């Protein structure tokens, strides 16, 4: 069986829209977590490094069963889902992404 994959999305959000953004983000996370191959989604507020003044730093961690599930998401769903966030919040947030593959378990 292939090792799991962690898809991490770091978010830098304008604090003026954070309440509305969190409502949208939680629904967005539920939609993604319901897709085939996703096994969990967790939301974190980032303490270090601290967010810039007037900003909130968040990190969303999605766990997927394997790399194929991530490839399917990126091909079939990501463009539409990313466009939704941009349409709602425009330049009020920035997102960067990481893909991490587990190589060892404790």
Residue pairs with C-beta under 8 A, 6 or more apart in sequence:
2 65
2 66
2 67
2 68
3 66
3 101
3 102
3 103
4 39
4 63
4 64
4 65
4 66
4 101
4 102
5 63
5 64
5 65
5 66
5 67
5 69
5 70
5 99
5 100
5 101
5 102
6 61
6 62
6 63
6 64
6 98
6 99
6 100
6 101
6 102
7 61
7 62
7 63
7 64
7 70
7 73
7 97
7 98
7 99
7 100
8 59
8 60
8 61
8 62
8 97
8 98
8 99
8 100
9 59
9 60
9 62
9 95
9 96
9 97
10 46
10 57
10 58
10 59
10 95
10 96
10 97
10 98
11 25
11 57
11 58
11 59
11 60
11 93
11 94
11 95
12 51
12 52
12 55
12 56
12 57
12 93
12 94
12 95
13 21
13 55
13 56
13 57
13 58
13 89
13 92
13 93
14 54
14 55
14 56
14 92
14 93
15 54
15 55
15 56
16 54
16 92
17 89
17 92
17 93
18 56
21 89
21 92
21 93
24 85
24 88
24 89
25 43
25 58
25 60
26 43
28 81
28 84
28 85
29 41
29 43
29 60
29 62
30 41
31 81
32 38
32 41
32 62
32 73
32 77
32 81
33 40
33 41
33 62
35 73
35 77
36 69
36 72
37 64
37 65
37 66
37 68
37 69
37 70
37 72
37 73
38 62
38 63
38 64
38 65
38 69
38 73
39 63
39 64
39 65
40 61
40 62
40 63
41 60
41 61
41 62
41 63
42 60
42 61
43 58
43 59
43 60
44 58
44 59
44 60
44 61
45 56
45 57
45 58
45 59
46 57
46 58
46 59
49 57
50 57
51 57
64 70
64 73
67 101
70 99
82 95
85 93
85 95
